[in-house]
Amino acid sequence: MRNIDIEALIEAVGTDAIVGVGDEFFTFDEEPERLLTLDDLSRTQKAAYEKSISEAAFSNHVSAVNLEVQRRIFGHASANTQMNMTAAKAAGMLNAAQEQAYRNGLLWIAAVRAQGKIIAMNPELDPLDDNNWPKVPPEAAALAKDF
């Protein structure tokens, strides 16, 4: 049995009241006892239903990717850590190795954001799979721990 989104089905079929479980629904229009299945829908209604389901799934995927981008970046360096590193860099308090680590961290953040866009556009990619994301440069991770 397919898992059916009732709201999307109602939107695709119209304003008829529909209730049910799985692939079987009861419609309360002219025939209150009539059983409505997906086979009863017109091609247009089926297409509208499938489109609304796929759009919702895609929207959920994009939201999950955006949250994962944020989680990965803040997991590496919280907002406070980022502000402290930026202040130290602006004040000239980082040595050459730390400045390179800082730059590598910024490049990693840019790479995570870019990869997030790629993953968002490909719902088959799992945003929680570490293999889909760039690794934090070790020197950038060490610098963030110092702040």
DOSE-329794 format. One line per field, with one value per atom (N, C-alpha, C): residue number from 1; residue in three letters; chain; atom name; x, y, z. Coordinates in nm, 4 decimals. Example, Ala and Ser with C-alpha at 12.3 -4.5 7.8 and 13.67 -1.06 7.14 Angstrom:
BEGIN
num	1	1	1	2	2	2
residuo	ala	ala	ala	ser	ser	ser
cadena	A	A	A	A	A	A
atomo	N	CA	C	N	CA	C
px	1.3190	1.2300	1.3200	1.2850	1.3670	1.2900
py	-0.5690	-0.4500	-0.3300	-0.2250	-0.1060	0.0030
pz	0.7800	0.7800	0.7800	0.7080	0.7140	0.7870
//
This chain:
BEGIN
num	1	1	1	2	2	2	3	3	3	4	4	4	5	5	5	6	6	6	7	7	7	8	8	8	9	9	9	10	10	10	11	11	11	12	12	12	13	13	13	14	14	14	15	15	15	16	16	16	17	17	17	18	18	18	19	19	19	20	20	20	21	21	21	22	22	22	23	23	23	24	24	24	25	25	25	26	26	26	27	27	27	28	28	28	29	29	29	30	30	30	31	31	31	32	32	32	33	33	33	34	34	34	35	35	35	36	36	36	37	37	37	38	38	38	39	39	39	40	40	40	41	41	41	42	42	42	43	43	43	44	44	44	45	45	45	46	46	46	47	47	47	48	48	48	49	49	49	50	50	50	51	51	51	52	52	52	53	53	53	54	54	54	55	55	55	56	56	56	57	57	57	58	58	58	59	59	59	60	60	60	61	61	61	62	62	62	63	63	63	64	64	64	65	65	65	66	66	66	67	67	67	68	68	68	69	69	69	70	70	70	71	71	71	72	72	72	73	73	73	74	74	74	75	75	75	76	76	76	77	77	77	78	78	78	79	79	79	80	80	80	81	81	81	82	82	82	83	83	83	84	84	84	85	85	85	86	86	86	87	87	87	88	88	88	89	89	89	90	90	90	91	91	91	92	92	92	93	93	93	94	94	94	95	95	95	96	96	96	97	97	97	98	98	98	99	99	99	100	100	100	101	101	101	102	102	102	103	103	103	104	104	104	105	105	105	106	106	106	107	107	107	108	108	108	109	109	109	110	110	110	111	111	111	112	112	112	113	113	113	114	114	114	115	115	115	116	116	116	117	117	117	118	118	118	119	119	119	120	120	120	121	121	121	122	122	122	123	123	123	124	124	124	125	125	125	126	126	126	127	127	127	128	128	128	129	129	129	130	130	130	131	131	131	132	132	132	133	133	133	134	134	134	135	135	135	136	136	136	137	137	137	138	138	138	139	139	139	140	140	140	141	141	141	142	142	142	143	143	143	144	144	144	145	145	145	146	146	146	147	147	147
residuo	met	met	met	arg	arg	arg	asn	asn	asn	ile	ile	ile	asp	asp	asp	ile	ile	ile	glu	glu	glu	ala	ala	ala	leu	leu	leu	ile	ile	ile	glu	glu	glu	ala	ala	ala	val	val	val	gly	gly	gly	thr	thr	thr	asp	asp	asp	ala	ala	ala	ile	ile	ile	val	val	val	gly	gly	gly	val	val	val	gly	gly	gly	asp	asp	asp	glu	glu	glu	phe	phe	phe	phe	phe	phe	thr	thr	thr	phe	phe	phe	asp	asp	asp	glu	glu	glu	glu	glu	glu	pro	pro	pro	glu	glu	glu	arg	arg	arg	leu	leu	leu	leu	leu	leu	thr	thr	thr	leu	leu	leu	asp	asp	asp	asp	asp	asp	leu	leu	leu	ser	ser	ser	arg	arg	arg	thr	thr	thr	gln	gln	gln	lys	lys	lys	ala	ala	ala	ala	ala	ala	tyr	tyr	tyr	glu	glu	glu	lys	lys	lys	ser	ser	ser	ile	ile	ile	ser	ser	ser	glu	glu	glu	ala	ala	ala	ala	ala	ala	phe	phe	phe	ser	ser	ser	asn	asn	asn	his	his	his	val	val	val	ser	ser	ser	ala	ala	ala	val	val	val	asn	asn	asn	leu	leu	leu	glu	glu	glu	val	val	val	gln	gln	gln	arg	arg	arg	arg	arg	arg	ile	ile	ile	phe	phe	phe	gly	gly	gly	his	his	his	ala	ala	ala	ser	ser	ser	ala	ala	ala	asn	asn	asn	thr	thr	thr	gln	gln	gln	met	met	met	asn	asn	asn	met	met	met	thr	thr	thr	ala	ala	ala	ala	ala	ala	lys	lys	lys	ala	ala	ala	ala	ala	ala	gly	gly	gly	met	met	met	leu	leu	leu	asn	asn	asn	ala	ala	ala	ala	ala	ala	gln	gln	gln	glu	glu	glu	gln	gln	gln	ala	ala	ala	tyr	tyr	tyr	arg	arg	arg	asn	asn	asn	gly	gly	gly	leu	leu	leu	leu	leu	leu	trp	trp	trp	ile	ile	ile	ala	ala	ala	ala	ala	ala	val	val	val	arg	arg	arg	ala	ala	ala	gln	gln	gln	gly	gly	gly	lys	lys	lys	ile	ile	ile	ile	ile	ile	ala	ala	ala	met	met	met	asn	asn	asn	pro	pro	pro	glu	glu	glu	leu	leu	leu	asp	asp	asp	pro	pro	pro	leu	leu	leu	asp	asp	asp	asp	asp	asp	asn	asn	asn	asn	asn	asn	trp	trp	trp	pro	pro	pro	lys	lys	lys	val	val	val	pro	pro	pro	pro	pro	pro	glu	glu	glu	ala	ala	ala	ala	ala	ala	ala	ala	ala	leu	leu	leu	ala	ala	ala	lys	lys	lys	asp	asp	asp	phe	phe	phe
cadena	A	A	A	A	A	A	A	A	A	A	A	A	A	A	A	A	A	A	A	A	A	A	A	A	A	A	A	A	A	A	A	A	A	A	A	A	A	A	A	A	A	A	A	A	A	A	A	A	A	A	A	A	A	A	A	A	A	A	A	A	A	A	A	A	A	A	A	A	A	A	A	A	A	A	A	A	A	A	A	A	A	A	A	A	A	A	A	A	A	A	A	A	A	A	A	A	A	A	A	A	A	A	A	A	A	A	A	A	A	A	A	A	A	A	A	A	A	A	A	A	A	A	A	A	A	A	A	A	A	A	A	A	A	A	A	A	A	A	A	A	A	A	A	A	A	A	A	A	A	A	A	A	A	A	A	A	A	A	A	A	A	A	A	A	A	A	A	A	A	A	A	A	A	A	A	A	A	A	A	A	A	A	A	A	A	A	A	A	A	A	A	A	A	A	A	A	A	A	A	A	A	A	A	A	A	A	A	A	A	A	A	A	A	A	A	A	A	A	A	A	A	A	A	A	A	A	A	A	A	A	A	A	A	A	A	A	A	A	A	A	A	A	A	A	A	A	A	A	A	A	A	A	A	A	A	A	A	A	A	A	A	A	A	A	A	A	A	A	A	A	A	A	A	A	A	A	A	A	A	A	A	A	A	A	A	A	A	A	A	A	A	A	A	A	A	A	A	A	A	A	A	A	A	A	A	A	A	A	A	A	A	A	A	A	A	A	A	A	A	A	A	A	A	A	A	A	A	A	A	A	A	A	A	A	A	A	A	A	A	A	A	A	A	A	A	A	A	A	A	A	A	A	A	A	A	A	A	A	A	A	A	A	A	A	A	A	A	A	A	A	A	A	A	A	A	A	A	A	A	A	A	A	A	A	A	A	A	A	A	A	A	A	A	A	A	A	A	A	A	A	A	A	A	A	A	A	A	A	A	A	A	A	A	A	A	A	A	A	A	A	A	A	A	A	A	A	A	A	A	A	A	A	A	A	A	A	A	A	A	A	A
atomo	N	CA	C	N	CA	C	N	CA	C	N	CA	C	N	CA	C	N	CA	C	N	CA	C	N	CA	C	N	CA	C	N	CA	C	N	CA	C	N	CA	C	N	CA	C	N	CA	C	N	CA	C	N	CA	C	N	CA	C	N	CA	C	N	CA	C	N	CA	C	N	CA	C	N	CA	C	N	CA	C	N	CA	C	N	CA	C	N	CA	C	N	CA	C	N	CA	C	N	CA	C	N	CA	C	N	CA	C	N	CA	C	N	CA	C	N	CA	C	N	CA	C	N	CA	C	N	CA	C	N	CA	C	N	CA	C	N	CA	C	N	CA	C	N	CA	C	N	CA	C	N	CA	C	N	CA	C	N	CA	C	N	CA	C	N	CA	C	N	CA	C	N	CA	C	N	CA	C	N	CA	C	N	CA	C	N	CA	C	N	CA	C	N	CA	C	N	CA	C	N	CA	C	N	CA	C	N	CA	C	N	CA	C	N	CA	C	N	CA	C	N	CA	C	N	CA	C	N	CA	C	N	CA	C	N	CA	C	N	CA	C	N	CA	C	N	CA	C	N	CA	C	N	CA	C	N	CA	C	N	CA	C	N	CA	C	N	CA	C	N	CA	C	N	CA	C	N	CA	C	N	CA	C	N	CA	C	N	CA	C	N	CA	C	N	CA	C	N	CA	C	N	CA	C	N	CA	C	N	CA	C	N	CA	C	N	CA	C	N	CA	C	N	CA	C	N	CA	C	N	CA	C	N	CA	C	N	CA	C	N	CA	C	N	CA	C	N	CA	C	N	CA	C	N	CA	C	N	CA	C	N	CA	C	N	CA	C	N	CA	C	N	CA	C	N	CA	C	N	CA	C	N	CA	C	N	CA	C	N	CA	C	N	CA	C	N	CA	C	N	CA	C	N	CA	C	N	CA	C	N	CA	C	N	CA	C	N	CA	C	N	CA	C	N	CA	C	N	CA	C	N	CA	C	N	CA	C	N	CA	C	N	CA	C	N	CA	C	N	CA	C	N	CA	C	N	CA	C	N	CA	C	N	CA	C	N	CA	C	N	CA	C	N	CA	C	N	CA	C	N	CA	C	N	CA	C	N	CA	C	N	CA	C	N	CA	C	N	CA	C	N	CA	C	N	CA	C	N	CA	C	N	CA	C
px	0.0827	0.0000	0.0869	0.0451	0.1178	0.0726	0.1638	0.1298	0.0773	-0.0465	-0.1118	-0.1198	-0.0866	-0.0988	-0.2414	-0.3227	-0.4647	-0.4821	-0.4071	-0.4227	-0.3898	-0.2847	-0.2489	-0.3568	-0.4141	-0.5202	-0.6422	-0.6804	-0.7946	-0.7672	-0.6441	-0.6087	-0.6178	-0.5747	-0.5773	-0.7187	-0.8015	-0.9366	-1.0331	-1.0134	-1.1048	-1.1440	-1.2617	-1.3033	-1.3863	-1.4047	-1.4792	-1.4093	-1.4866	-1.4299	-1.3878	-1.2641	-1.2097	-1.1453	-1.1754	-1.1069	-1.0708	-0.9676	-0.9290	-0.7894	-0.7449	-0.6118	-0.5496	-0.4200	-0.3522	-0.4002	-0.4321	-0.4761	-0.6279	-0.7019	-0.8469	-0.9053	-0.9962	-1.0568	-1.2058	-1.2779	-1.4209	-1.4411	-1.5239	-1.5545	-1.6988	-1.7231	-1.8559	-1.9176	-1.9198	-1.9861	-2.1258	-2.1565	-2.2900	-2.3154	-2.2118	-2.2262	-2.1485	-2.2102	-2.1364	-2.0724	-2.1240	-2.0679	-1.9666	-1.9477	-1.8597	-1.7143	-1.6394	-1.4975	-1.4178	-1.3301	-1.2474	-1.1048	-1.0449	-0.9047	-0.8288	-0.6978	-0.6196	-0.6555	-0.7032	-0.7429	-0.8635	-0.9435	-1.0612	-1.0264	-0.9081	-0.8694	-0.8409	-0.8693	-0.8339	-0.6825	-0.6323	-0.4885	-0.4409	-0.5205	-0.4852	-0.4806	-0.5808	-0.5832	-0.4655	-0.4355	-0.3201	-0.1917	-0.1777	-0.0568	-0.0453	-0.1574	-0.1556	-0.1181	-0.1716	-0.1405	0.0079	0.0578	0.1985	0.2911	0.2532	0.3355	0.3404	0.2243	0.2232	0.3064	0.3019	0.3820	0.5301	0.5673	0.7087	0.7596	0.6768	0.7178	0.7373	0.6487	0.6617	0.7876	0.8117	0.9313	1.0570	1.0559	1.1718	1.1935	1.0853	1.0944	1.1500	1.1037	1.1563	1.3037	1.3438	1.4850	1.5709	1.5273	1.6030	1.6148	1.5066	1.5106	1.6092	1.6080	1.7010	1.8454	1.8708	2.0072	2.0498	1.9625	1.9969	2.0292	1.9509	1.9787	2.1112	2.1404	2.2662	2.3868	2.3746	2.4828	2.5103	2.4044	2.4196	2.4786	2.4294	2.4788	2.6279	2.6695	2.8106	2.9002	2.8578	2.9409	2.9489	2.8345	2.8361	2.8927	2.8906	2.9559	3.1068	3.1561	3.2998	3.3366	3.2594	3.2878	3.1552	3.1213	2.9978	3.0045	2.8929	2.8905	2.9906	2.9973	3.0938	3.2371	3.2645	3.3998	3.4352	3.3417	3.3677	3.3944	3.3151	3.3373	3.4729	3.5096	3.6385	3.7548	3.7440	3.8515	3.8607	3.7459	3.7446	3.8050	3.7704	3.8270	3.9777	4.0248	4.1688	4.2392	4.1785	4.2370	4.2423	4.1313	4.1266	4.2259	4.2489	4.3425	4.4870	4.5097	4.6460	4.7061	4.6224	4.6698	4.7003	4.6771	4.7061	4.8443	4.9170	5.0460	5.0204	5.1255	5.1109	5.0389	5.0719	5.0074	4.8594	4.8304	4.6906	4.6111	4.6746	4.6054	4.5750	4.6703	4.6455	4.5332	4.5312	4.4249	4.2898	4.2902	4.1687	4.1163	4.2055	4.1673	4.1149	4.1818	4.1367	3.9979	3.9731	3.8403	3.7349	3.7681	3.6732	3.6482	3.7546	3.7377	3.6525	3.6707	3.5884	3.4412	3.4144	3.2765	3.2157	3.2911	3.2420	3.2164	3.3033	3.2862	3.1619	3.1362	3.0172	2.8919	2.8908	2.7746	2.7530	2.8609	2.8498	2.8005	2.8542	2.8108	2.6644	2.6231	2.4838	2.3915	2.4314	2.3499	2.3408	2.4505	2.4513	2.3605	2.3725	2.2905	2.1432	2.1156	1.9766	1.9103	1.9855	1.9286	1.9225	1.9760	1.9740	1.9150	1.7825	1.7168	1.7650	1.8357	1.8864	2.0088	2.0711	2.1862	2.1375	2.1911	2.1529	2.2317	2.1642	2.2363	2.3038	2.2665	2.3273	2.4478	2.4761	2.5898	2.7178	2.8083	2.9343	3.0139	2.9975	3.0718	3.0295	2.9153	2.8679	2.9212	3.0004	3.0442	3.1963	3.2501	3.3948	3.4345	3.5536	3.6052	3.6649	3.6518	3.7108	3.8624	3.9352	4.0814	4.1286	4.2200	4.2638	4.3146	4.3880	4.4429	4.3316	4.2244	4.1106	4.0360	4.0226	3.9573	4.0377	4.1705	4.2554	4.2449	4.2437	4.2315	4.0979	3.9905	3.8587	3.8559	3.9233	3.9269	3.9997	4.0933	4.1678	4.0817	3.9706	3.8852	3.7551
py	-0.1183	0.0000	0.1243	0.2256	0.3523	0.4402	0.5204	0.6197	0.7431	0.7792	0.8882	1.0122	1.1253	1.2534	1.3036	1.3007	1.3362	1.4789	1.5743	1.7136	1.7308	1.6627	1.6736	1.6098	1.4996	1.4348	1.5251	1.5865	1.6784	1.7947	1.8455	1.9559	1.9121	1.7894	1.7404	1.7102	1.6549	1.6135	1.7304	1.8215	1.9336	1.9481	2.0005	2.0310	1.9207	1.8071	1.6965	1.6515	1.6178	1.5659	1.4216	1.3899	1.2565	1.2090	1.0863	1.0272	0.8853	0.8311	0.6939	0.6646	0.5443	0.4997	0.4278	0.4455	0.3763	0.4270	0.3321	0.3686	0.3804	0.3561	0.3559	0.4717	0.5445	0.6617	0.6596	0.7190	0.7389	0.8849	0.9099	1.0468	1.0759	1.1934	1.2291	1.3332	1.3022	1.3926	1.3382	1.3028	1.2543	1.1131	1.0327	0.8929	0.8681	0.8901	0.8811	0.7461	0.6383	0.5067	0.4618	0.5422	0.5030	0.5051	0.4009	0.3919	0.4557	0.5458	0.6147	0.5642	0.5228	0.4822	0.5739	0.5621	0.6438	0.6121	0.4909	0.4552	0.5360	0.5867	0.6658	0.8084	0.8510	0.9881	0.9996	1.1161	1.1407	1.1534	1.1437	1.1610	1.2965	1.4000	1.5343	1.5386	1.4774	1.4750	1.3954	1.2806	1.2004	1.2800	1.3488	1.4284	1.5402	1.6050	1.7121	1.6560	1.5398	1.4757	1.4394	1.3710	1.3298	1.4514	1.5587	1.6801	1.7407	1.7467	1.8058	1.7217	1.5893	1.5013	1.5228	1.5260	1.5416	1.6805	1.7834	1.9172	1.9234	1.8590	1.8576	1.7811	1.6681	1.5895	1.6690	1.7369	1.8171	1.9312	1.9977	2.1066	2.0568	1.9404	1.8820	1.8491	1.7983	1.7655	1.8918	1.9971	2.1230	2.1780	2.1723	2.2182	2.1354	2.0046	1.9168	1.9499	1.9781	2.0131	2.1450	2.2442	2.3736	2.3597	2.2796	2.2557	2.1827	2.0893	2.0146	2.1037	2.1954	2.2919	2.3718	2.4227	2.5019	2.4172	2.2946	2.2077	2.1783	2.1529	2.1209	2.2415	2.3579	2.4773	2.5126	2.5181	2.5523	2.4393	2.3173	2.2067	2.2233	2.2834	2.3113	2.4343	2.5391	2.6643	2.7353	2.7482	2.8176	2.9635	3.0322	3.1745	3.2533	3.2221	3.2916	3.2613	3.1360	3.0995	3.1737	3.1790	3.2503	3.3979	3.4596	3.6026	3.6235	3.5357	3.5492	3.5316	3.4356	3.4171	3.5370	3.5883	3.7049	3.8270	3.8448	3.9572	3.9423	3.8219	3.7985	3.8233	3.7794	3.8018	3.9509	4.0227	4.1670	4.2445	4.1977	4.2659	4.2275	4.1375	4.0959	4.0043	3.9330	3.8494	3.7050	3.6712	3.5350	3.5302	3.4219	3.4036	3.3515	3.3321	3.2926	3.1583	3.0624	2.9302	2.9406	3.0230	3.0411	3.1126	3.2119	3.2816	3.1867	3.0966	2.9980	2.9030	2.8620	2.7757	2.8479	2.9756	3.0578	3.0622	3.0890	3.0922	2.9561	2.8495	2.7150	2.6857	2.7368	2.7214	2.7949	2.9156	2.9916	2.9219	2.8663	2.7915	2.6668	2.6017	2.4844	2.5247	2.6362	2.6837	2.7100	2.7717	2.7965	2.6644	2.5659	2.4351	2.3643	2.3757	2.3145	2.3794	2.5089	2.5781	2.5383	2.5303	2.4900	2.3458	2.2575	2.1178	2.1068	2.1925	2.1943	2.2237	2.3151	2.3462	2.2258	2.1540	2.0349	1.9273	1.9041	1.8019	1.8418	1.9698	2.0171	1.9916	2.0016	1.9822	1.8353	1.7468	1.6035	1.5284	1.5099	1.4444	1.3021	1.2416	1.1066	1.1073	1.2231	1.2324	1.2545	1.1780	1.1856	1.2977	1.4010	1.5113	1.4702	1.3562	1.3122	1.2218	1.1864	1.0993	1.1825	1.1550	1.2304	1.2232	1.1159	1.1011	1.2032	1.2679	1.3674	1.5078	1.5221	1.6545	1.6643	1.7867	1.8047	1.7918	1.7423	1.7244	1.8566	1.8808	2.0006	1.9846	2.0843	2.0749	2.0648	1.9732	1.9538	2.0815	2.1634	2.2863	2.3857	2.3867	2.4745	2.4261	2.2950	2.2390	2.2714	2.2612	2.2910	2.4391	2.5268	2.6704	2.7004	2.6428	2.6676	2.6227	2.5133	2.4635	2.5615	2.6360	2.7345	2.8547	2.8736	2.9891	2.9478
pz	0.0000	0.0000	0.0000	-0.0724	-0.0752	0.0386	0.0881	0.1893	0.1161	0.1396	0.0672	0.1558	0.0979	0.1669	0.1436	0.2483	0.2367	0.1863	0.2407	0.1993	0.0521	0.0062	-0.1350	-0.2222	-0.1755	-0.2512	-0.2600	-0.1494	-0.1500	-0.2446	-0.2412	-0.3301	-0.4761	-0.5059	-0.6436	-0.6905	-0.6026	-0.6400	-0.6375	-0.5478	-0.5335	-0.3882	-0.3662	-0.2295	-0.1654	-0.2333	-0.1733	-0.0458	0.0556	0.1797	0.1563	0.1892	0.1663	0.2957	0.3355	0.4503	0.4149	0.4764	0.4503	0.4984	0.4674	0.5074	0.3889	0.3697	0.2606	0.1264	0.0337	-0.0999	-0.1114	-0.0048	-0.0131	0.0663	0.0011	0.0614	0.0402	0.1315	0.1142	0.0800	-0.0195	-0.0561	-0.0169	0.0328	0.0794	-0.0127	-0.1410	-0.2342	-0.2621	-0.3863	-0.4183	-0.3662	-0.3543	-0.3141	-0.1855	-0.0688	0.0569	0.0840	0.0259	0.0546	-0.0506	-0.1543	-0.2640	-0.2194	-0.2537	-0.2222	-0.3347	-0.2996	-0.3984	-0.3848	-0.4933	-0.4938	-0.5889	-0.5911	-0.6838	-0.8287	-0.8546	-0.9909	-1.0373	-0.9444	-0.9796	-1.0222	-0.9908	-1.0244	-1.1734	-1.2276	-1.3674	-1.3781	-1.4976	-1.5179	-1.4662	-1.4891	-1.4419	-1.2904	-1.2259	-1.0798	-1.0248	-1.0886	-1.0449	-1.0595	-1.1727	-1.1965	-1.0929	-1.0631	-0.9625	-0.8260	-0.7940	-0.6656	-0.6591	-0.7626	-0.7642	-0.7598	-0.8303	-0.8304	-0.6905	-0.6230	-0.4890	-0.3918	-0.4075	-0.3221	-0.3501	-0.4788	-0.5110	-0.4719	-0.4857	-0.4438	-0.2928	-0.2188	-0.0727	-0.0318	-0.0961	-0.0645	-0.0973	-0.2124	-0.2505	-0.1514	-0.1133	-0.0157	0.1176	0.1612	0.2853	0.2727	0.1561	0.1330	0.1395	0.0724	0.0722	0.2154	0.2913	0.4310	0.5124	0.4914	0.5639	0.5283	0.4014	0.3590	0.4227	0.4222	0.4819	0.6308	0.6998	0.8419	0.8596	0.7705	0.7811	0.7528	0.6574	0.6313	0.7587	0.8181	0.9410	1.0535	1.0695	1.1759	1.1588	1.0366	1.0117	1.0374	0.9914	1.0113	1.1594	1.2270	1.3699	1.4547	1.4038	1.4732	1.4720	1.3670	1.3563	1.4393	1.4256	1.4969	1.5244	1.6517	1.6899	1.6451	1.6554	1.6190	1.7034	1.8321	1.9190	1.8781	1.8483	1.8044	1.6764	1.5823	1.4569	1.4818	1.5700	1.6006	1.6665	1.7596	1.8279	1.7314	1.6403	1.5414	1.4484	1.4063	1.3174	1.3872	1.5141	1.5899	1.6043	1.6340	1.6474	1.5144	1.4052	1.2717	1.2416	1.2680	1.2402	1.3251	1.4471	1.5374	1.5105	1.4144	1.3827	1.4891	1.5604	1.6706	1.6288	1.5012	1.4552	1.3921	1.4205	1.3536	1.2120	1.1339	0.9932	0.9793	1.0621	1.0554	1.0929	1.1925	1.2329	1.1239	1.0592	0.9500	0.8349	0.8052	0.6995	0.7410	0.8655	0.9167	0.9098	0.9431	0.9369	0.7939	0.6969	0.5553	0.5100	0.5531	0.5156	0.5734	0.6931	0.7527	0.6727	0.6273	0.5444	0.4109	0.3525	0.2274	0.2494	0.3640	0.3958	0.4100	0.4778	0.4921	0.3539	0.2658	0.1292	0.0576	0.0780	0.0145	0.0694	0.1993	0.2589	0.2003	0.1898	0.1319	-0.0131	-0.0896	-0.2306	-0.2411	-0.1574	-0.1595	-0.1164	-0.0239	0.0174	-0.0991	-0.1865	-0.3045	-0.3977	-0.4111	-0.4969	-0.4373	-0.3075	-0.2417	-0.2443	-0.2258	-0.2267	-0.3615	-0.4689	-0.6020	-0.6423	-0.5578	-0.5880	-0.4694	-0.4684	-0.3549	-0.3273	-0.4217	-0.3979	-0.3059	-0.2879	-0.1977	-0.0553	0.0359	0.1768	0.2443	0.2944	0.3580	0.4897	0.5458	0.6722	0.6507	0.5263	0.4951	0.4909	0.5830	0.5893	0.4596	0.3837	0.2580	0.1531	0.1731	0.0773	0.1057	0.2092	0.2531	0.2589	0.2370	0.2531	0.4000	0.4207	0.5567	0.6068	0.7359	0.7974	0.7932	0.7425	0.7454	0.8915	0.9211	1.0593	1.1257	1.0501	1.1082	1.1409	1.0601	1.0876	1.2124	1.2248	1.3442	1.4694	1.4603	1.5768	1.6144	1.5154	1.5440	1.6114	1.5616	1.6205	1.7664	1.7959	1.9367	2.0270	1.9725	2.0531	2.0896	2.0194	2.0452	2.1084
//
